[in-house]
Amino acid sequence: MAGHRADFQYEIYLNGMTGAVPRLPTDLTRLEELVERRLGPGPVGYVAGSAGSGSTAAANRAALDRRRIVPRMLRDVHQRDLSVEVLGRTLPAPLALAPVGVLSIMHPDAESAAARAAAAQGVPFVLSSASSTPMEQVAEAMGDGERWFQLYWAKDREVTKSFLDRAKASGFTALLVTLDTPLLAWRPRDLDQAYLPFLHGVGTANYFTDPAFRAGLAKPVHEDPNAAVMHFVGMFADPAKTWPDLAFLRENWDGPIVLKGILHPDDARLAADAGMDGVVVSNHGGRQVAGSIAAADALPRVAEAVGDRLTVLFDSGVRTGDDVFKALALGARSVLVGRPYAYGLGLDGQAGVEHVIRCLLAEFDLTLALTGHAAPGTVSGDDLETGTA
């Protein structure tokens, strides 16, 4: 893109000459509070909520806040290039939209709006298996935008194979396999509202449109939706999967495969040994294991263990441009952002998602420049100190 991402701030200031101010806050940490006020408790709790008491989500933030950036001076940063190589692709910036399921509970335009926003801003969109919109429709909404597919690895091999075939046919280039959700965690905000969208047939669009899934139903989905929901619940995840099962995915997907939910360096090594292409250091945004290690605390050890063998990506807790910088300094090649864009979607549809992307990348661009860097590749652990935030 022409110019620098940081130029977004001058666009805002110049628009202010006419009295216009941004529709959403530019401090993205304020979005959750706005969403809490504007959307119902069920949808808000499902997106904002965490496992247990929320201690893991809090730890994710504390681990990023504890690390402080040490700026360097008098380095030439007048020309900057945010592009990075990720999984064999050149991306314009080290950012992608993480897979977030059931986006129709946030906004009626759901995944299509978020995907269009990602494509417009040039960042990859990762579509959740549990989306409210069939993958073919999302692909169409994105045009030639970079898209990756997140797989919840079903018990039914034929359904899994069908998902992979459909994703490939729809132009999804990388496969992110979520490993940390063989069971749904204990999530009090959802439990207190007795709110699970899937039981209402929301977030099941990829399944209900899938020929292999429908072949397992006695009646078409529209004739017996409850039976379809129960068929989905019965196959959604599989706690019996082990490392040798990865061979099945490799046989049925010829693009990059990335394992999402890795926190231990030994698991990262096993991923490399299994011929995987990358890992996402992630604790599912604190949604799966209460009391888990913070993702940012796990990142350096994983990157040290496999950074020369695999592409290391990061999510869980990213809210600001300086968070992106810190993740790169801790060893990630790129980051995935989740809740902030879901909040942007809930508040202002596609425009809200674009606002989140532009704010994140403007702040990241400025953080790079103001710390003495002209490109993401020069950021390292030397740029951080660990304090006691």
N, C-alpha and C positions, 0 to 999 in steps of 0.2 A: 504494500500500500504506500502511496505517496506520503511524504512527510514523516513525522514521528508520532507514535501513539500518544506521547505527552501533549501534543497539540490540542487534544480534546479539551484541556482546561481553558485554552484561549478561545475555543469555540463557545464554551459556556460563558466566559466573561464577555465576549462580544455580543452574544445573544442577550446578555443582561443589559446592554445599552438600550434595548427596547422594553426593558422591564420584565423580560422573560427569565424565569429561573427553572432549573431542572425539575421534572415532575416527580422524580424519586431522589432520595438522599444520595450524595456522592460518598458518604461514609457508609459502606455496605453493611457494617455491623448493626446499623439501625433498621435494616429491612425486616428482621424477624419480629421486632416489636410492632411495626406497622401491619404485618401479616396477622399477628395475633389479634389485632383490633378489628381487622376487616374481614377475615374469613372465619368459618365455623370451627368449633373446637376439635371436631373429628379430623378434618383435613389438616389443620394446623398441627395438631398433635402427631399425626402420622408422619409429616415431613420434619418437624422440629424435634420430635421426641427421640429418646435414646433408650438403651438398655438400662434396666435397674434404676438406680438413683440418678443417673446421668453423669457418674463420676468419670467415665471414659471420655465422653465428649468434653468435659471440663479439662481433663488431662491433655487432650489434643491441643486445646487453646493454650494451656499453661506451658506446654513444651515448646510451642512456637514463640510465645511471649518471653520465655526465659532466655532465649537466644537473642543477643543484641548485635546489631550490625556496626561494624567499625569502618566508617567512611575514609577514603583516601583522597588526597587533594592533588591539584595540578596535573591531572591526566587528561589527555585530549579525548573528550567525549562528545564533540559537537556533531559527529555523524555516528549514528547507532544502528545496529542491525539486530533485531530480536529473533531472527530465524534460528531454528534448531533442526537437527536430523533426528527423527524418531521413527523407529521401526521401518527404516528404509525410505521414509518420506521426508521431504523438506517442509516443515511447518513454519508459518510466518511468526509464530511466537510460542513459548513453552507453556501452552495452556490448551486444555480441552474441556468440554462440558461432560461431567461424569454421568454415568447411567443413574437416572432417578426414575423409579417406576410410577405408574398411575398418575401422570401429570394432569389428567382431566379433573382431578379433585382440586387443582389449583386454578385452572383456567380452561374454558371450553375448547380453546384451540390447541391445548395440550402439547404433545410432543412435536407436532408439525410446526407450531409457532417457535418453539425452542430450537428446532432444527434449522428453520429458516434464519433465525437470528445468528446461529453459529456459522451458517454458510455465508451470510452477509458480512460477517466480521472475520471470516477466514480461519476460524478455529474448528477443530474436529468436534463432531457431536457423537457421543456414545449412546446408542439406543438400548434401553433396558428390555430384556425379554418380557418383563412385566409391564410393558407399556399399554396405554389406553388406545393406541393407534397401531394398526398393522404395519409391519416394517416396510412393506411396499409403498404405502401411502407416505410414510416419513421420508423414504428415499426420493419419492417424486417431489415432495415439498422442498428438498434440499438442492435439487438440480445436480450439479457436479461437485457439490461441497464434500469435503472429506468426512467420511462416516465410518465408525467402528461399531461392532455389535457385541453387546454384553450377553453372555449366556448363563442362565440358571440351568444347571445341568440336570435335566429330567431323568427320572427312573426309566422311562420308556425310550429305548435306543432309537426307535423309528421316528419318534417325535423330535429327538435331538438332531438326528441326521436331516430330517426335513427342515428344521430351523436353519441348519448350516447351509443347506442347498438354497433355501429362499434368501438368506442373507447374502450369499455369494452372488446370486442372480440379481439382487437389488443394489449391488455395488458397494457393499460394506467390505472394507479392505483388511481390517484386523479384527481378531476375536479376543474379547476379554472374558475370561471364565471366572466367575465369582465363586471362590472356594469357602468363604467364611459363613455361608448361610445354608448348611445342610438341614438346619432347623431354624424356625423363627425364634428370636430371643424373647425373654421376658421384658415386655415393653409397657410399663405402667400407664403411660398416657393413652395408649391405644386400648389397653385392658379396661381402664376406668371409664372409657366411653363405649366399651364393647364394640370397637370400630375396626373392622378389617375389610377394606374395599373389595378384595378378591371374592369374598362370600356373596357380594352383590353383583358379581360378574364385571367388576371394574378392574382394569389392569390385566385382563385376560385376552386382549384382542389378538395377540400373536397365536395364542393357543386355539381360540375359537374359530380362527380363519385357516387353521392348519389341516391339510388333508389327512396326515397321519393321526393327529389328535381326534379328528372327527370320525375317523374309521373305527375308533374305540368306543363310540357312543351308540346306544341302542336306537336313539331318535335324534334328529337334527337339533342343534343348539336351541333354536327358537321354539321348538315344540316342548322341550324339557330343559329349561335353563338350569334348574337346580341340579339335575343329573350331570350336566356339563361342568358346573362349578365343582361338584364333588369329584368328578374324574380329574379335574385340574389339581385339586388339593391333594389327591392321592399320588400324583406323579411329580408335583412341583419340585421337590428336592429329594436328595438321596444320601442319607447319612452313611451308607455302606461303601461309598466310593473311596478308592485308594490310589496311590501314585501310578500303579500299572495301568489303570483305566485311562490315563492320558493318551495312551497309544491310539485309542479309538478316535479321539478328537484329531490327532495328527493325521490319521488315515482319511478323515472326512473333511479336512479344512487345509487348503494349500497356501494360505496366507500366514502372516504372523499370529502366534498365539501368546497371549499374555495372561498370567495367573494373578488374579486380584484377591487381596486379602492376606498377603504374605507379611509376617512380622518377625520371623525367626530366621537368622542367616542360614541355618541348616536347611530350612524349607526352600530358601532361595537357591541353595546349591542343588537340591533335589530337582528343582524346576529346570535348572541349567542341564543337569544330567539327563533329564527326560526330553531334552531337545526343544524346550520352550524358547520363545524369543524375548520375553520380558516378564517383569513382575510389577504389580502395583502394591507398594507398601501402603497398607490401609487397614484400619479396624472398622470399616463400614461407617465412618463418621460417629463412632461410639454407639452404634445401634445393635451390635451383636453380643459382645462380651463386656459386661459390667466389670470394672476393675482391671481392664486390659491395659497393657503398656500403651502409652501414647504413640501415635504413628510417627511423629517427628523424632521421638526417642529411639524408635526401631530403625529409622531410615539409615543413619550412618553405618551401622553394622551390616545391614543388608547390602548397601552400596559397596562397602569394602569387600564383602564376600564375593559378590558376583558382578560388580560394575563393569568389569572388562569382558564378561561373558554374555550379559543380558542387558537389555534396556530397562533401566529402573525408573519407574514412574511413581508418583506420590499423590495420595489424597487423604482427607480427614482433617478438617479444621481450617482449611484455607479460606480466608475472608478478605484479605487485602493484598495489594501489590507487594508489600514488604514480606508477606508470608510466602509468596511465590519466590522471591529472592532467597529467602532463608531455606526453602526446600531445595533449591538448586545448590546452594552452598553446602547443604548436608548430603548431597550426592544424587539427587534426582535429575533426570534429563528434562522432564516436563511434569506439570501438575494437572490434576483434574479437580475442578470445582463443582460442588453439588448444590447444597442448600441455597447459597446466595442467588443462583440463577433461578431456582425453583420459586424463591420468594419474588424475584423480579417478574417472573411469569405470572404469579398470582396477583401482583399489584398492577401490572400494565402490559400483559401479553407479550408479544414478540418485542415490542419497543422496550419493555422492562428487562428482558433478557439481554438485548443489545446494550442497554445502559450498563448492566452489570459487567459485561465483557469489556466495554470501553473504559469503564472506571478502573477495573482491575489492571488492564494493560497500560493505561496512562500512568497509574501509580507505580506499576512495575518499571516502566520505561524511565520515569523520573528517579526511582530508587537506584536503578542501574547507574544513571548519569551522575547522580549526586554522591555516589560512593566510588566513582572513578572507573566505571566499566562501560565499554561501548558495545558489548555483546554478552549474551548469557554464558558463553563457553569459558569466560575468564573468571567467573564467580567460583569461589572455593571455600573450604572450611576456614581459611585464613581470614575471611571477611567477617567471621562471627566470633563473639565471646559468649560464654554462658554465664548469665547472672543469676539472680535470685528473685525473679519476678513473682 
